[in-house]
Amino acid sequence: MITECPILVGTFERFSWIRCVGKGSFLTSPAMKAFGDDAISNGERCLVVDLGACTGMDSTFMGTLAGMAARLSVVDGGTLQIADAGERNRRSLEDLGLDFLMEIDPPSADWRGKVEEVRKSLKPPKNGVSAGNQARHVLEAHQVLSQANESNARKFSTVVDLLEAELAEKQGATEGS
């Protein structure tokens, strides 16, 4: 069985592009984060996340977006832009107050008029993502969401508490071995 990578990426002259194909979830967000972190570490100031083929997003995926946006916000001229959000994904981002951390479908973006050309040149990310840190990744994404505003802090407090306890238990078990 051949499976297509749900995350496709590319680096261009004035931006790096990440396309989510299918659902943006806790399974796809580590690959997105790895590429985004590498791009930012290498001096990228503009990350574009293309949601044109994204059928929906879970909270971990949105927390990963928020984390990348926060990281870019401290870079001079840094920005996370969302391309082709669609009504449902836009509403999901707005419901969590994330529209204030990123630019959703900005009308004067450098990539306007080049979307189809960009999409044709995207490839799966080169770096594989280890599944070993899945709980930590999910926790970090929810901590970022919780820091975005008080409503999110209340909404995700149980998830954060459970994941922190799970990770503390795992760490205790490995230290005791």
Buried (B, 14 or more C-beta within 10 A) or exposed (E): EEEEBBBBBBEBEEBBBBBBBBBBBBBBBBBBBBBBBBBBEEEBBBBBBBBBBBEBBBBBBBBBBBBBBBBBEEEEEBBBBBBBBBEEBBEBBEEBBBBEBBBBBBEEBBBEEEBEEBBEEBEEBEEEBEEEEBBEBBBBBBBBBBEBBEEBBEBBEEBBEEBBEBBEEEEEEEEEE
